[in-house]
Amino acid sequence: MTRYVALFGSINVGANRLKMADLRYAFEREEFEDVETVVASGNVLFSFDERPTDGLEDLFRHMMRERFDIDSFVAVRSREELREGVEGNPFHADGAAEQVHTHFLSGDPGQDRFDAMVAAYQGRGAERLALGKRALFVDYVEGMGRSRLTGDFITRRLGCQGTARNLRSLQRIVDKMA
């Protein structure tokens, strides 16, 4: 069986309150194995037969709507893909772990869309940006809470939804997946 993580966006932020015990139970009812949550922000580890992650993402979006009446983006990644979100982030070596984030995207926006987003954001903040495979790497130099680089801005410009985790959280999840 393959070990995966489901990274839900906007869980326990604003009106989308959800107990992690309820989320674990929903995964177990769907017959996923070794279900475990990490931090109370919608990170679910599970084991399942190897398969394309986009099919799992569709299943989990449906499950969240049906069971919890929550519309939430979800990115499903294997341990190797998640590790790439840490090690492949070009800012991991010289940025602060709590300020350097990987946004896991619903697709690959391509270099042209990324370049257009960078151009549209120029002069608005000190963030450093880089494009990865189904990922956007951001060093929120002055802090994510103070940044004008919002999730809505990223989604509109890249044409992809996403959910972000900082390097400290990602490393913790990668370690638990071992």
Secondary structure, DSSP 8 states (H G I E B T S, - for coil): -EEEEEEESSTTSTT----HHHHHHHHHHTT-EEEEE-STTTEEEEEE----HHHHHHHHHHHHHHHH-----EEEEEHHHHHHHHHT-TTTTTS-TTTEEEEEESS---HHHHHHHHHHHTTS---EEEEETTEEEEE-TT-GGG-S--HHHHHHHHS--EEEEEHHHHHHHHHHH-
